Amino acid sequence: MKKVFKKSALALATLGIAAAVLAACSGDSEEVGNAEEFKGKITIWDGPRWPDKDDNKFHWMEAKIKEYEEANEGVEVELVQVPWAEMGDKLGVAIAGKSWPDIAPVDISGSAVSIEHIEQGVVEPLDAFLDKDEKADFYENALEAYTYDDKLYGIPNSITLHSMLLNLDLFEEAGVTPPENGKWTYDEFLDATKKLTFDRDGDGKTDVYGFSTYIMPGYYEAWPFFYKNGGSPLNEDMTEFTFDSPEAIQAIQDLADLKLTEKVAPETHGGADVGGTFQAWANEEQRTVAMQPWATWAIGAAQGAYPTNFAVAEYPTGENESSSTIGGVGGWIMFHQEEANKKAAVADFMKFVSTAEEQYNMAQNYGIFPARISASEMDPFKDNPEMTRAMEMSDQVVMLPRHPEWKKIDEAIQAQLQLVFNGEKTAEDAMADAKKAVDELLK
């Protein structure tokens, strides 16, 4: 696994992620503080993770909080439960009102929290709290994702990427052979989607569709399709909008046309219902869609809460002749602190929930790759060929542009994409309008 993510780190570097050589000590002159002297409240926001037997998707964090409080008398950790789909907007509001939590699970890639916020002092550097040996246990690309101007602004917790999930029962029912070794061209994928779209009960209406996904700001399951001909949202130095290139326009229109002209995707294709989209693939009472793209958490869900006979495949290739996927690094950031001892305590709790053991636990239950080398060496996927297959795709990772205005750029693009999938605009017209909005943000 270490070798695989080493390759992934190279992929990140070629896409403009700033490489950083972290010193053994931060060298900062700021007062570090003493966590043991802090008494008071720490607030953490977190989203739902894997469910327990009572379908409580916050049980992991609740258990870690209880354990930490028992070991640190006088410290109270308040958990604020935030749906993942709302995390970005809620953090944006909190930052604007300077009412942020102490800890939140976000990256610094330019979404809810961006490089601009680091420059404004909203996010705290953490180098003073991790020594050289601790940093050495993280994959290079994981540290790079949280590094800016040679300082570390987060503790990496996971590495994830998107892949295609195929319902093998539906493939068998339709008499379709899955792609060999999970590799295929777009033409082969399109042929499969047509064969996987059928009327099961003979009432003249389609019961099962070959494919579906959703479109909304901050979510990128569909985007590797837009890269299949060599397109990208911005040029290499992030000075020009490039999703209006012929290669990108054709790829966008192709995916929308699965619903609009090919009729192999349901009406919900390209909508904003994340949960409903997943249920259509994973819920045994539905299973009305044969193929969907998801981040690796969905592999864990399909092996646990939603048992499914499935396979992992790559995104289909187009003119580019090589498959691409969107990847990312998740972890914890600390928001600005006024008091040194509390800052030390917040960092201590962040490290407490980011140990190798916890990352191994999360890998097994939540479908992510550990950001710590030692957690990977515990071999969490020894008996999990689906996760192993997804892990092999890490050298295909394309990272999103790390632009300070990426959140607004993304919103402008995704709003226009939704109009394409609704049939209200062609991809060419929509990307022309997106360019006008994005060009203003790139000035």
N, C-alpha and C positions, 0 to 999 in steps of 0.2 A: 504493500500500500504506500509505503514511503516513496518508492520509485515512481509510482503513478502520479502522486501529487507534486513530485519534483518536476515532472513534465508539465503539469498544470501550471506551476509557477512560471515556467518559461512562456506559456501561452498568455498569462496575465501581463508579463512584462512587455510582450510585443504589442499589447493593446493599450499601452499608455499608463499602466499602473505604476506609480512611482516606486522604484526600487529603493530599499532603505537598508543600510547597515547599522544596526542598533548597537550602541555602546553598552558595555557591561553595567554602567551606572548612568543615570540620566544627566548628572552634572548640574541639575537645577539647583538654584540657591534657595528655593522656596522651603518653608517649614513643612516637614513630612508629617508630623503629628504622631500620636500614639493611639492605636485603635483600642487598647485595653482601658484607656482613660475615658472613652466616650460612653455616655449614658444618654439615651434618647431614642428617637424614631428614625428609621431608614425606610424610605418609600421606594418600592420597585414596581414597575409595570411589567406585565407579561401577558402573552397570548395563550390560547388553549393549546395543549400538547396532546400526548396520547391518553386515552381514557383508562380509568381503573374499572373494577367490576361494577361500580355504581355509575359509570359514565361521567365521572368527574375528570375533566381534562386539565385541572389545575392541581391535581393531587401531588405531583412531583415537587412543584415549588412550595406548596403548603407544607409538605414533609420536611423539606430542607430548611424552611423558615423556623419550624418548630425545633428542629435539631440545633440550629444556630442560636436561637434565643435561650435554649436550655444551657448551652455552653457559654453564653455571654450575658451574665446577669445585668439587668438594667438596660438592655438593648431590645427595642421593639422593631420588628420588620413588618411594615404594612404592604400587603399585596393588593394591587389594583388590577382587576381582570379586564383586559381590553381585547376585543376581537381583532384578529390580525388584519382584517379588511379595514378596520377603523384606526389602526395604530398610527399610521402616517398623519392623517388629518388631526387626530387628537394631540399628537406631539407637536404638530405645527401650531395649533392653538395655544398649547401650554408654553411653548417657546416664545410666542408673540406676547403672551401675558406674563412672562417670567415666573411661571408657576409650574415649572418642570418637576418631574420626579427626580430622585437621586440616581436611579438606575433604570435603564430601558434596553430591550433587546433589538437594537438596530445597528446598521452599518453606517459608514461615513461616505458612501458612494454618491451622495448627492440626492437622496430621497428626502425623507422627513428631516433628517439631520445631514448637513452638507459641510463641505470644506469651508464655506462661508461662516457657518456657525462656529467652527473651530477657530477661525481667525477672529471672531467676535468674543471668544472666551466662553462660549456656552458649554463647550465640552472640555473636560479636564484631561490633561496628559497623565499617563499612568506609569511612565518609566521608573519613577521613584519607588514603585511598589512591586516591580518584577526584576529580579536580578538576572545576570547573564545566563545562568544555568536554567532558570525558569523559562526564559525566552527561547532558549535552544530546543525546548521540547515542543515548540509549535512549528508547523510547516511554514516554509518561507512565504508562500502565497497568502497564508492566513494572516501573518504579521503584516505583510505588505498592504493588505486590504484595510488595515486599521492604522496605517502609518502615514503621516503627513509632515513634511518639513523635518524629517529625521526624528520625529517624536511619535510615540505610541499612544493612540487615543481610544483604546478599547481592548478587551480581552476576548480573543476569538474563541468561539464555542463549537462551531460546526462549519463544514463545507458542504455545499449542496449543488446540484445541477438538475436540469430537466431532461426527461427521457419520455419515450412513447411507451404506454402501457397497453397491452393487447389482451382482450378477454378471449382466452383460448377455447372456452366452451362455445362462444358465438362463432369463432372461426370454424370449429368442427361442425356446428349446426349448419353453417352456410357452405361447408365443403371448401373452405379456403385454406391454403397452406401458408403459415406464417413465413415471413422473410427469413432466408437462411442466414444464420449467425446474427440476426437482427439488423441486417444491412439491406437497403433497397433504394431504388431511384424513385423520384416523384411519380413517374408514370406507373411503376409497379404499385406504389401506394394508392394511387387513384384507382387503378384496376381493382385492388382489394376493397376499397371503400364502396365501390359499386356493387360488388358481389356480396358484401356484408350488409347491404341495405335491402331489406325484404319484408314481405307481408307474412307474418308467422301464422296467423289464424285464418287467413283466406277471406277476410271481410272487405278486401279491396283497399285497405289503408296500410300504410307502412308502419310496422311495429318496431323494427330495429334499424338503426342507422349505422353507417360505417364509422363516422367520426364526428366529434364535436369538441369545441373548446370555448373559452370566453375571452372577452376583451375589456379591460378596465385599467385605469392608472395604477402603476406600481406592480403589475402582474405581467409575466412575460412567457407564459407557456406557449403562446402562439408565435412568438417572435423568431425562434429558429427557422420557422418556415419562411419568414421574410428575408432570411439571410441565404437561402438555398441557391440563389443565382449570383451571389457575391455582393448583395446590397448591404447597407448599414445605415443607421440613422444620422450619423455625423461623419465627417471626414476624419482622417487620422489625427490632425492637430485640433479637432473640435472647433473649427472656425466656420464650417459650412454645413448646412442641412443637405443630406444626400439620400434620404428615403424617397426622393422624387426621381431617382435614376430609373431608367427603363428596367433594369434588373430587379430593383425593389418593387416597383409598381406592378410588374407582372406577377411576382411572388405573392404580394398582398391580394391582388385580384383573384389569383388561383385559389387561395384559401377561402376567400369570401364566396367564390363561385361554387364551392362544395355545397352550399345551401341555395344560392341564388339561381344557378343554372343546372348543376349536376343533380341536385335534390338528394344528395347522399348524407346530408347533415340536417338535424332538426331545426325548427324555427328558433330555438334558444341559442343556436350556434352564433357566437359573436356577441352575446348578451353579457350581462354583468352579474349573473347568478352563479357565484363560485360553488356554493354548497349544492345547489340543484344540479349543476353540471357534473360534479363528482358522484352524486347519488345515482344519476342516470347510468353511470358506468359500474359503480361498486355495489350499490344496494341490491341484494339478491331478489328483492321484490320488484325491482325495475329491470336492470340490465338491458337497457334499450339502446345503448351505444357500445360499439365493439372496440373502438380505439380512442384514447384521449392522451394528451401530453400533460405530465405533472412533474413537480419537483419530487425529490426522492422521499419526502415524508409519506407520499401516497403509497409507496411500496410497502412501508411498514403498516399502513392502514389496511392494505389489501391482504396482508399476511396476518392481521390481527382482528381489529374490530369489524372489518368487512371482508371476510375470507373469500378470495377469488382465485380461480385457476387462470393465471395470467403469465405473460412473458414480457420482458423488457426489450425494447428495440431502439435503434437510433432514429433520429429524424431523417426523413428521406432526403436524398441529394438531388440537386438540380443542375444548372449549368456549372456550378462551382465544383461538382464532382467529388466533394468531400462534405461530410456531415458536420454540422455545427450545433452547439447547444449553449444555452445561457447558464452561467454559473454564478455563484456568489458565496460569500463568507458571512456567517452569522455570529453574533456574540453580544457582549454587554458593553455599554458605554456609561460613563459617569458624567452627570451634568454638574455645572459649576457649584462649588462648595465654598462657603465663607469661612468655615472653621476647620482648622488643621486636623484635630482629633477625629471629627466626624468624617472628613475626607479619608483618613486612614481606615476608619471602620467600614466605610462604604467599599473601599478597595478590598478589604479583607473579606467581606461578604461576596463580592464579585468573584474572588478567587475560590471561595468556598463552594460555589455552585459551578465552577469551571475546572474541577480537578480531572485527572485522567479517568478516575473511576466513574465520575458523573458523565463524562463524555462517552465512555464505553456504554454506560446505561442508556444514554440518549440514542446512541447509534443503534442499539439493539431494539429499542422500543419506538423510536420516533423517525427512523429512516433517514439519518443523516450520516455523513462521514465525519469522524472526529477531527478537530483542528490540532490536537496534540498527537505527536508521534507515538508516545508511550501508550495512549489509548488505542491507537491503531494496531500496535504490536500485541495487544491483548486479543487480536483477531476476532472482532465482534461479528464478522460475516463469514466465519469458517463454514457454517452450515446454511448459508444463505446465497445461493447462486444468482438470484435476482439482483441483490445489492452488489454482488461481485461484478455482475455484468454492467450495472450502472457505473460502478467505480471505474471500469475500464474506459468509459467515455470521457473521463476528466481531461484527457489531452485534446478534446474537441471544444473545450470551453472558450466562449467569447464573453468577455465582460462588457457590461454596459458602460457608456461614456461617463467618465468621472468629471463631469462639468458642474461648476457651482450652481447653475440654474437647471440642473437635470430634472428636478421635480416638476418645474413649470414646462420644460421642454417635453417631458413625458406626457403630461396632461394634455398639451396641445396636440401631440401625435395621436394619443389614444382616443381622444374625442373624435378626431377625424376618422380613425379606423372603425369606430363604432358605426359611423354613418355609412361606411363602405359595406359593412356586414349587414346593416339594416336595408341595404339596397337603395339608400337615398343619394349616394354619390358613387361615381367610379373611383377606383384607386388613384387614377391620374388626377382627377379634380380634387379629391380629398387631400392628397399630398401637396398639391399646389397651394391649397389653403393652409395646410400645416406649415409649409415653408414660410409663408408670410408671418405667422405668429412666431415661429422659431427664429427666423432671422432677426426679429426685434430683440429676442433674448440673447442672441449671440453677439450683439453689438458691444 
